[in-house]
Amino acid sequence: MTRHFIPTVVALAIAITTPLAASSNEVNVYSYRQPELVQPLFDAFTEATGINVNVAFLNKGMIERLQAEGSRSPADLVMTVDISRLQALVDAGVTQNVDSPILKSAIAPQFRAPDDSWYALTLRARVVYASKERVMDGDVTTYEDLADPKWKGRICMRSGTHPYNLALISSVIAHHGEDAAKAWLTGLRDNQGRKPQGNDRAQVKAVWAGECDIALGNTYYMGKMLEDSEQSEWANSVRIIFPVFDGAGTHVNVSGMAMTKAAPNRDNALRLMEFLASRDAQQIYAEDNYEYPVDLDVPLSALVAGWGVPKADSISLAEVSSLRPKALKLVQEVDFDR
């Protein structure tokens, strides 16, 4: 299948596999990514190199932790989801630029920072999960459609302040300006069938339960739900729709990585970064995580290919990231999570 991704461009619940410290045979990672999504990659890296990967999985507070640790931080690499979170780490001054010919060869310019401060690893689209029974083909085709009063009481989504939704709202601002984005967000708020709550999977469950007819979520959750004996029933009750912006494409975000400023095991960290961008690691992302690899030549899993491949929005990730403060302000102004 031809791929068409063409965009223009205090910690909680920590689980540490081994003590984080500098070692010639180790690399230390602070990760916002869920353990089940990245551990297979770390296992493959250790098998290939003999270098052990020690991971602190964080719910929040990565910047604050790195700032408090300063030059004594044991962390070599940070991994996160959402372009805004990646850029926030860079803006906080807790990372360093990495000029690697291997990384630049593996990752196209639109999926890495111009100054080499961060590199994307996977792509995911923010899509509509639509009830197979209650939503017909063509009922929703654009993000703008979501504010149409015909959806009143029929939409479920997680908090408007969540990074995934803030990135989408930032894209609305980029396309239409703040005033139009505020009007759109007000319409979306009024169309909700319940108070925003839960994660992306919970929205699909709500569609299955009849609480709403459509929900917003990231693509890869479909694959993860189908793996779960309970959640597979939720997943099978919906189909994925790739909405677009009027005259543009589907909103796509990234997961990515950056090297910390302290990086006591810098050489090992660079080896891990280069491994994560390799074809082998990208194939793991594709097959195990149901994500769109940033290496567009890596084949998709059969399941993901069956969903289709969206044409990504042309708004640059850097612009999306820069508009996050305005997006959060609008969410608060319209009392989105009321």
SULPEPE-V39050 format. One record per pair of residues at least 6 apart in sequence whose C-alpha atoms are under 8 Angstrom apart, sorted by the first residue. I is the first residue (numbers start at 1). GAP is how many residues later the second one is. D is the distance in Angstrom with one decimal. If there is no record, write none. Layout:
i=I gap=GAP d=D
i=I gap=GAP d=D
This chain:
i=1 gap=304 d=7.2
i=3 gap=293 d=6.7
i=3 gap=306 d=6.3
i=4 gap=305 d=6.5
i=4 gap=306 d=6.6
i=4 gap=307 d=5.2
i=4 gap=308 d=7.2
i=5 gap=291 d=7.7
i=5 gap=304 d=7.6
i=5 gap=305 d=6.7
i=5 gap=306 d=5.4
i=5 gap=307 d=5.1
i=6 gap=305 d=6.7
i=6 gap=306 d=5.6
i=6 gap=307 d=7.5
i=6 gap=308 d=7.1
i=7 gap=103 d=6.8
i=7 gap=305 d=5.5
i=7 gap=306 d=5.6
i=7 gap=307 d=4.5
i=7 gap=308 d=6.6
i=7 gap=309 d=6.4
i=8 gap=102 d=5.8
i=8 gap=306 d=5.2
i=8 gap=307 d=6.2
i=8 gap=308 d=5.1
i=8 gap=309 d=7.9
i=9 gap=100 d=7.0
i=9 gap=101 d=3.5
i=9 gap=102 d=6.2
i=9 gap=305 d=7.5
i=9 gap=306 d=7.3
i=9 gap=307 d=4.4
i=9 gap=308 d=5.8
i=9 gap=309 d=7.4
i=10 gap=50 d=7.5
i=10 gap=51 d=5.1
i=10 gap=52 d=7.8
i=10 gap=54 d=6.4
i=10 gap=55 d=6.2
i=11 gap=47 d=5.8
i=11 gap=48 d=6.4
i=11 gap=49 d=5.3
i=11 gap=50 d=4.6
i=11 gap=51 d=6.5
i=11 gap=54 d=6.8
i=12 gap=46 d=5.9
i=12 gap=47 d=5.4
i=12 gap=48 d=6.3
i=12 gap=49 d=7.5
i=13 gap=44 d=7.3
i=13 gap=45 d=6.1
i=13 gap=46 d=6.2
i=14 gap=42 d=5.7
i=14 gap=43 d=5.2
i=14 gap=44 d=5.3
i=14 gap=45 d=7.6
i=15 gap=40 d=7.4
i=15 gap=41 d=5.5
i=15 gap=42 d=5.6
i=15 gap=43 d=7.8
i=16 gap=38 d=6.7
i=16 gap=39 d=5.4
i=16 gap=40 d=4.7
i=16 gap=41 d=7.0
i=17 gap=37 d=5.7
i=17 gap=38 d=6.0
i=17 gap=39 d=7.4
i=18 gap=36 d=5.7
i=18 gap=37 d=7.7
i=19 gap=35 d=7.3
i=20 gap=8 d=6.0
i=20 gap=34 d=6.3
i=20 gap=35 d=7.8
i=20 gap=54 d=5.8
i=20 gap=55 d=7.3
i=21 gap=7 d=7.3
i=21 gap=53 d=5.3
i=21 gap=54 d=8.0
i=22 gap=52 d=6.5
i=22 gap=242 d=5.5
i=22 gap=243 d=5.9
i=23 gap=242 d=6.7
i=24 gap=241 d=7.1
i=24 gap=244 d=7.8
i=25 gap=25 d=7.3
i=25 gap=26 d=5.0
i=25 gap=27 d=6.3
i=25 gap=243 d=7.8
i=26 gap=25 d=5.2
i=26 gap=26 d=4.7
i=26 gap=27 d=5.9
i=26 gap=28 d=7.2
i=26 gap=239 d=7.2
i=26 gap=242 d=7.0
i=27 gap=24 d=7.1
i=27 gap=25 d=6.3
i=27 gap=26 d=5.1
i=27 gap=27 d=6.2
i=27 gap=48 d=7.9
i=27 gap=49 d=6.4
i=27 gap=50 d=7.9
i=27 gap=238 d=6.0
i=27 gap=241 d=5.8
i=27 gap=242 d=5.9
i=27 gap=245 d=8.0
i=28 gap=25 d=5.9
i=28 gap=26 d=4.8
i=28 gap=27 d=5.9
i=28 gap=28 d=8.0
i=28 gap=46 d=6.7
i=28 gap=47 d=5.0
i=28 gap=48 d=5.2
i=28 gap=49 d=6.5
i=28 gap=237 d=7.8
i=28 gap=241 d=7.8
i=29 gap=24 d=7.2
i=29 gap=25 d=6.2
i=29 gap=26 d=4.8
i=29 gap=27 d=6.3
i=29 gap=46 d=5.6
i=29 gap=47 d=5.9
i=29 gap=48 d=4.8
i=29 gap=49 d=5.7
i=29 gap=50 d=7.3
i=30 gap=25 d=6.0
i=30 gap=26 d=4.9
i=30 gap=27 d=6.1
i=30 gap=28 d=7.0
i=30 gap=32 d=7.5
i=30 gap=45 d=6.3
i=30 gap=46 d=8.0
i=30 gap=47 d=6.4
i=30 gap=48 d=4.9
i=30 gap=49 d=6.4
i=31 gap=24 d=7.0
i=31 gap=25 d=6.2
i=31 gap=26 d=4.9
i=31 gap=27 d=6.0
i=31 gap=47 d=5.7
i=31 gap=48 d=4.7
i=31 gap=49 d=6.0
i=32 gap=25 d=6.0
i=32 gap=26 d=5.3
i=32 gap=27 d=6.2
i=32 gap=28 d=7.4
i=32 gap=47 d=6.2
i=32 gap=48 d=4.9
i=32 gap=49 d=6.9
i=33 gap=24 d=7.2
i=33 gap=46 d=6.7
i=33 gap=47 d=5.7
i=33 gap=48 d=6.6
i=34 gap=23 d=7.2
i=35 gap=22 d=6.9
i=37 gap=251 d=7.8
i=37 gap=252 d=6.1
i=40 gap=244 d=7.7
i=41 gap=235 d=7.4
i=41 gap=240 d=6.3
i=41 gap=243 d=6.9
i=41 gap=244 d=8.0
i=42 gap=11 d=6.2
i=43 gap=10 d=7.9
i=44 gap=237 d=7.9
i=45 gap=6 d=7.3
i=45 gap=227 d=7.0
i=45 gap=230 d=6.9
i=46 gap=6 d=5.5
i=46 gap=7 d=6.9
i=51 gap=217 d=7.5
i=63 gap=26 d=6.2
i=63 gap=29 d=7.1
i=63 gap=31 d=7.3
i=66 gap=7 d=6.5
i=66 gap=28 d=6.5
i=67 gap=27 d=6.7
i=70 gap=24 d=8.0
i=70 gap=192 d=7.1
i=71 gap=190 d=7.5
i=71 gap=191 d=5.1
i=72 gap=190 d=6.9
i=73 gap=189 d=6.0
i=73 gap=190 d=7.5
i=73 gap=191 d=7.9
i=74 gap=188 d=7.4
i=74 gap=189 d=6.9
i=74 gap=190 d=6.4
i=75 gap=185 d=6.6
i=75 gap=187 d=7.2
i=75 gap=188 d=5.9
i=75 gap=189 d=7.3
i=76 gap=183 d=5.9
i=76 gap=184 d=5.3
i=76 gap=185 d=7.9
i=76 gap=186 d=6.8
i=76 gap=187 d=3.9
i=76 gap=188 d=6.3
i=76 gap=189 d=6.1
i=76 gap=190 d=6.4
i=76 gap=193 d=5.8
i=77 gap=180 d=7.0
i=77 gap=181 d=5.9
i=77 gap=182 d=4.5
i=77 gap=183 d=5.4
i=77 gap=186 d=7.1
i=77 gap=192 d=6.3
i=78 gap=179 d=5.6
i=78 gap=180 d=5.5
i=78 gap=181 d=6.3
i=78 gap=182 d=6.7
i=79 gap=176 d=7.5
i=79 gap=177 d=5.8
i=79 gap=178 d=4.5
i=79 gap=179 d=6.8
i=80 gap=6 d=6.5
i=80 gap=175 d=5.8
i=80 gap=176 d=5.7
i=80 gap=177 d=6.5
i=81 gap=173 d=6.2
i=81 gap=174 d=4.1
i=81 gap=175 d=6.3
i=82 gap=81 d=6.6
i=82 gap=82 d=6.6
i=82 gap=85 d=7.6
i=82 gap=171 d=6.0
i=82 gap=172 d=5.5
i=82 gap=173 d=5.8
i=82 gap=174 d=7.8
i=83 gap=84 d=7.9
i=83 gap=170 d=6.6
i=83 gap=171 d=6.1
i=83 gap=172 d=7.2
i=83 gap=173 d=7.8
i=83 gap=234 d=6.6
i=83 gap=235 d=7.8
i=83 gap=237 d=7.9
i=83 gap=238 d=6.1
i=84 gap=79 d=7.4
i=84 gap=83 d=7.4
i=84 gap=236 d=7.7
i=84 gap=237 d=4.6
i=84 gap=238 d=7.7
i=84 gap=240 d=7.0
i=85 gap=78 d=7.8
i=86 gap=32 d=7.0
i=86 gap=170 d=7.0
i=86 gap=171 d=7.4
i=86 gap=172 d=7.7
i=87 gap=31 d=7.8
i=87 gap=234 d=6.9
i=89 gap=6 d=6.7
i=90 gap=6 d=7.8
i=90 gap=27 d=6.7
i=90 gap=28 d=7.8
i=93 gap=168 d=7.6
i=94 gap=166 d=5.8
i=94 gap=167 d=5.2
i=94 gap=168 d=7.9
i=95 gap=22 d=7.2
i=95 gap=163 d=6.5
i=95 gap=164 d=5.5
i=95 gap=165 d=4.0
i=95 gap=166 d=4.3
i=95 gap=167 d=7.8
i=96 gap=21 d=6.1
i=96 gap=162 d=7.5
i=96 gap=163 d=5.8
i=96 gap=164 d=5.8
i=96 gap=165 d=4.9
i=97 gap=18 d=6.8
i=97 gap=19 d=5.1
i=97 gap=20 d=4.2
i=97 gap=21 d=7.3
i=97 gap=161 d=7.9
i=97 gap=162 d=7.2
i=98 gap=18 d=5.4
i=98 gap=19 d=6.3
i=98 gap=20 d=7.9
i=98 gap=161 d=7.2
i=99 gap=17 d=6.1
i=102 gap=172 d=6.5
i=103 gap=170 d=7.7
i=103 gap=171 d=5.8
i=103 gap=174 d=6.6
i=106 gap=171 d=6.2
i=106 gap=172 d=6.9
i=106 gap=189 d=6.7
i=107 gap=12 d=7.5
i=107 gap=13 d=7.6
i=107 gap=170 d=7.0
i=107 gap=187 d=6.7
i=107 gap=188 d=6.3
i=108 gap=186 d=8.0
i=108 gap=187 d=7.8
i=110 gap=206 d=7.8
i=111 gap=8 d=6.5
i=111 gap=9 d=5.3
i=111 gap=183 d=7.2
i=112 gap=6 d=5.8
i=112 gap=7 d=4.4
i=112 gap=8 d=5.7
i=113 gap=6 d=6.4
i=117 gap=141 d=6.4
i=117 gap=142 d=7.9
i=118 gap=138 d=7.0
i=118 gap=139 d=5.8
i=118 gap=140 d=4.8
i=118 gap=141 d=7.8
i=119 gap=137 d=5.5
i=119 gap=138 d=5.5
i=119 gap=139 d=6.6
i=120 gap=134 d=6.0
i=120 gap=135 d=5.7
i=120 gap=136 d=4.0
i=120 gap=137 d=6.4
i=120 gap=174 d=6.8
i=121 gap=133 d=7.0
i=121 gap=134 d=5.7
i=121 gap=135 d=4.9
i=121 gap=136 d=7.3
i=121 gap=155 d=7.2
i=121 gap=156 d=6.5
i=121 gap=161 d=7.8
i=121 gap=172 d=6.7
i=121 gap=173 d=5.4
i=122 gap=132 d=5.5
i=122 gap=133 d=5.3
i=122 gap=134 d=7.0
i=122 gap=163 d=7.4
i=122 gap=169 d=6.3
i=122 gap=170 d=5.7
i=122 gap=171 d=4.7
i=122 gap=172 d=4.8
i=123 gap=129 d=6.5
i=123 gap=130 d=5.8
i=123 gap=131 d=4.6
i=123 gap=132 d=6.7
i=123 gap=168 d=6.3
i=123 gap=169 d=4.9
i=123 gap=170 d=6.1
i=123 gap=171 d=6.1
i=124 gap=94 d=6.2
i=124 gap=95 d=6.0
i=124 gap=96 d=7.0
i=124 gap=128 d=5.6
i=124 gap=129 d=5.5
i=124 gap=130 d=6.1
i=124 gap=167 d=6.1
i=124 gap=168 d=6.2
i=125 gap=93 d=5.7
i=125 gap=94 d=5.7
i=125 gap=117 d=7.8
i=125 gap=125 d=6.8
i=125 gap=126 d=5.8
i=125 gap=127 d=4.4
i=125 gap=128 d=6.3
i=125 gap=185 d=7.7
i=126 gap=38 d=7.8
i=126 gap=42 d=7.6
i=126 gap=90 d=6.7
i=126 gap=91 d=5.6
i=126 gap=92 d=4.7
i=126 gap=93 d=6.6
i=126 gap=116 d=7.8
i=126 gap=124 d=7.5
i=126 gap=125 d=5.8
i=126 gap=126 d=6.3
i=126 gap=127 d=7.6
i=127 gap=89 d=5.7
i=127 gap=90 d=5.6
i=127 gap=91 d=6.0
i=127 gap=92 d=6.5
i=127 gap=113 d=6.7
i=127 gap=114 d=6.0
i=127 gap=115 d=5.2
i=127 gap=116 d=6.4
i=128 gap=86 d=6.4
i=128 gap=87 d=5.6
i=128 gap=88 d=4.8
i=128 gap=89 d=6.5
i=128 gap=112 d=5.9
i=128 gap=113 d=5.1
i=128 gap=114 d=6.5
i=128 gap=115 d=6.9
i=129 gap=75 d=6.7
i=129 gap=85 d=5.5
i=129 gap=86 d=5.1
i=129 gap=87 d=6.1
i=129 gap=88 d=6.9
i=129 gap=109 d=5.8
i=129 gap=110 d=5.7
i=129 gap=111 d=5.0
i=129 gap=112 d=6.4
i=130 gap=77 d=7.6
i=130 gap=83 d=6.1
i=130 gap=84 d=4.5
i=130 gap=85 d=6.6
i=130 gap=108 d=5.1
i=130 gap=109 d=5.4
i=130 gap=110 d=6.5
i=130 gap=111 d=7.0
i=131 gap=76 d=6.3
i=131 gap=77 d=7.3
i=131 gap=82 d=5.4
i=131 gap=83 d=6.2
i=131 gap=106 d=6.0
i=131 gap=107 d=4.5
i=131 gap=108 d=6.6
i=132 gap=105 d=6.0
i=132 gap=106 d=5.1
i=132 gap=107 d=6.2
i=133 gap=104 d=7.8
i=134 gap=79 d=6.4
i=135 gap=78 d=6.8
i=135 gap=79 d=7.8
i=140 gap=6 d=7.4
i=140 gap=103 d=7.2
i=141 gap=100 d=7.6
i=141 gap=101 d=7.3
i=141 gap=102 d=4.8
i=141 gap=103 d=6.6
i=142 gap=101 d=4.5
i=142 gap=102 d=4.6
i=142 gap=103 d=5.5
i=142 gap=104 d=6.5
i=143 gap=100 d=5.7
i=143 gap=101 d=5.9
i=143 gap=102 d=5.7
i=143 gap=103 d=8.0
i=144 gap=40 d=7.1
i=144 gap=101 d=6.7
i=144 gap=102 d=7.3
i=146 gap=41 d=7.7
i=146 gap=42 d=6.0
i=146 gap=45 d=7.9
i=147 gap=37 d=5.6
i=147 gap=38 d=7.2
i=147 gap=39 d=7.7
i=147 gap=40 d=4.4
i=147 gap=41 d=4.5
i=147 gap=44 d=6.9
i=148 gap=39 d=6.9
i=148 gap=40 d=7.8
i=148 gap=43 d=7.9
i=149 gap=38 d=7.2
i=149 gap=42 d=6.7
i=151 gap=40 d=5.5
i=151 gap=41 d=8.0
i=152 gap=38 d=6.4
i=152 gap=39 d=3.7
i=152 gap=40 d=6.4
i=152 gap=41 d=7.3
i=153 gap=37 d=7.5
i=153 gap=38 d=4.9
i=153 gap=39 d=4.9
i=153 gap=40 d=3.9
i=153 gap=41 d=7.4
i=153 gap=59 d=6.9
i=154 gap=37 d=6.3
i=154 gap=38 d=6.0
i=154 gap=39 d=5.1
i=154 gap=57 d=7.5
i=154 gap=58 d=4.4
i=154 gap=59 d=5.1
i=154 gap=60 d=6.4
i=155 gap=36 d=5.9
i=155 gap=37 d=4.6
i=155 gap=38 d=5.4
i=155 gap=39 d=7.9
i=155 gap=57 d=5.3
i=155 gap=58 d=6.1
i=155 gap=59 d=5.1
i=155 gap=60 d=5.5
i=156 gap=36 d=5.7
i=156 gap=37 d=5.9
i=156 gap=38 d=6.6
i=156 gap=40 d=6.9
i=156 gap=47 d=5.7
i=156 gap=50 d=7.2
i=156 gap=51 d=7.7
i=156 gap=55 d=7.8
i=156 gap=56 d=5.9
i=156 gap=57 d=7.8
i=156 gap=58 d=6.5
i=156 gap=59 d=4.8
i=156 gap=60 d=7.1
i=157 gap=35 d=7.7
i=157 gap=39 d=5.5
i=157 gap=40 d=6.9
i=157 gap=41 d=8.0
i=157 gap=43 d=7.3
i=157 gap=46 d=5.8
i=157 gap=58 d=5.6
i=157 gap=59 d=5.6
i=157 gap=60 d=7.7
i=158 gap=7 d=8.0
i=158 gap=38 d=4.7
i=158 gap=39 d=4.8
i=158 gap=40 d=5.6
i=158 gap=41 d=5.8
i=158 gap=42 d=6.6
i=158 gap=45 d=7.2
i=159 gap=6 d=7.6
i=159 gap=37 d=4.9
i=159 gap=38 d=5.9
i=159 gap=39 d=7.8
i=159 gap=177 d=7.9
i=159 gap=178 d=6.1
i=160 gap=6 d=6.5
i=160 gap=36 d=7.4
i=160 gap=171 d=6.2
i=160 gap=176 d=6.3
i=160 gap=177 d=6.5
i=161 gap=167 d=6.4
i=161 gap=170 d=6.9
i=164 gap=89 d=8.0
i=166 gap=158 d=6.3
i=166 gap=161 d=5.9
i=166 gap=162 d=6.5
i=167 gap=86 d=7.7
i=167 gap=153 d=6.3
i=167 gap=154 d=7.1
i=167 gap=157 d=6.6
i=167 gap=160 d=7.9
i=168 gap=83 d=6.6
i=169 gap=12 d=7.3
i=169 gap=16 d=7.9
i=169 gap=158 d=5.7
i=170 gap=150 d=5.4
i=170 gap=151 d=7.5
i=170 gap=153 d=5.3
i=170 gap=154 d=5.7
i=170 gap=156 d=7.4
i=170 gap=157 d=5.3
i=171 gap=80 d=7.4
i=171 gap=144 d=7.2
i=171 gap=149 d=5.7
i=171 gap=152 d=8.0
i=172 gap=9 d=5.8
i=173 gap=7 d=7.5
i=173 gap=8 d=5.3
i=173 gap=150 d=7.5
i=173 gap=154 d=7.5
i=174 gap=141 d=7.3
i=174 gap=145 d=7.5
i=174 gap=146 d=7.2
i=174 gap=149 d=7.6
i=175 gap=70 d=8.0
i=175 gap=140 d=8.0
i=178 gap=148 d=7.8
i=182 gap=148 d=6.1
i=182 gap=152 d=7.5
i=185 gap=145 d=7.8
i=185 gap=146 d=7.5
i=185 gap=149 d=7.5
i=185 gap=151 d=7.7
i=186 gap=148 d=6.1
i=186 gap=150 d=7.4
i=189 gap=147 d=5.6
i=189 gap=148 d=7.9
i=193 gap=18 d=6.6
i=193 gap=19 d=5.8
i=194 gap=17 d=7.7
i=195 gap=142 d=6.2
i=195 gap=143 d=6.5
i=196 gap=141 d=5.7
i=196 gap=142 d=8.0
i=200 gap=16 d=7.2
i=200 gap=17 d=5.1
i=200 gap=18 d=7.1
i=200 gap=21 d=7.3
i=201 gap=16 d=7.6
i=201 gap=20 d=6.6
i=201 gap=24 d=7.4
i=203 gap=12 d=5.7
i=203 gap=13 d=7.3
i=203 gap=14 d=7.6
i=204 gap=11 d=6.5
i=204 gap=30 d=6.1
i=204 gap=31 d=6.8
i=204 gap=34 d=7.5
i=205 gap=26 d=7.7
i=205 gap=29 d=5.2
i=205 gap=30 d=7.9
i=206 gap=6 d=6.2
i=207 gap=6 d=5.4
i=207 gap=7 d=6.4
i=207 gap=8 d=7.1
i=207 gap=27 d=7.7
i=207 gap=30 d=7.7
i=207 gap=31 d=7.6
i=208 gap=25 d=7.9
i=208 gap=26 d=5.3
i=208 gap=29 d=5.7
i=208 gap=30 d=7.5
i=219 gap=21 d=7.8
i=219 gap=71 d=7.9
i=219 gap=72 d=7.4
i=220 gap=69 d=6.7
i=220 gap=70 d=5.0
i=220 gap=71 d=5.5
i=221 gap=69 d=7.9
i=222 gap=13 d=6.1
i=223 gap=66 d=7.5
i=223 gap=67 d=5.8
i=223 gap=80 d=7.4
i=223 gap=81 d=7.8
i=224 gap=65 d=7.4
i=224 gap=66 d=7.6
i=225 gap=6 d=5.0
i=225 gap=7 d=5.2
i=225 gap=9 d=7.6
i=225 gap=10 d=6.0
i=226 gap=6 d=4.2
i=226 gap=7 d=7.8
i=226 gap=9 d=6.2
i=226 gap=10 d=7.8
i=240 gap=67 d=6.8
i=242 gap=8 d=6.4
i=242 gap=68 d=6.5
i=243 gap=6 d=7.8
i=243 gap=7 d=5.8
i=244 gap=6 d=4.3
i=244 gap=7 d=7.1
i=244 gap=69 d=7.6
i=245 gap=6 d=7.9
i=245 gap=68 d=7.6
i=248 gap=65 d=5.7
i=248 gap=66 d=6.8
i=249 gap=61 d=7.6
i=249 gap=62 d=5.5
i=249 gap=63 d=4.9
i=249 gap=64 d=3.8
i=249 gap=65 d=6.7
i=250 gap=60 d=6.3
i=250 gap=61 d=6.1
i=250 gap=62 d=4.8
i=250 gap=63 d=5.0
i=251 gap=61 d=6.2
i=251 gap=62 d=5.4
i=252 gap=60 d=6.0
i=252 gap=61 d=6.8
i=253 gap=64 d=7.6
i=257 gap=16 d=7.6
i=259 gap=10 d=7.2
i=259 gap=11 d=7.9
i=263 gap=6 d=7.5
i=275 gap=6 d=6.5
i=276 gap=6 d=6.8
i=277 gap=18 d=7.7
i=279 gap=16 d=7.5
i=279 gap=19 d=6.8
i=282 gap=11 d=5.6
i=282 gap=12 d=7.5
i=282 gap=13 d=6.9
i=282 gap=16 d=6.9
i=283 gap=10 d=7.5
i=283 gap=15 d=6.4
i=283 gap=16 d=7.4
i=283 gap=17 d=8.0
i=285 gap=6 d=6.0
i=285 gap=7 d=7.6
i=285 gap=8 d=6.4
i=286 gap=6 d=6.1
i=286 gap=7 d=6.0
i=286 gap=12 d=7.9
i=286 gap=13 d=7.5
i=286 gap=14 d=5.6
i=286 gap=15 d=5.7
i=287 gap=13 d=7.2
i=287 gap=14 d=5.1
i=290 gap=11 d=6.8
i=290 gap=13 d=7.7
i=290 gap=14 d=6.2
i=291 gap=13 d=7.6
i=292 gap=8 d=6.8
i=292 gap=12 d=8.0
i=293 gap=7 d=7.7
i=331 gap=6 d=7.9
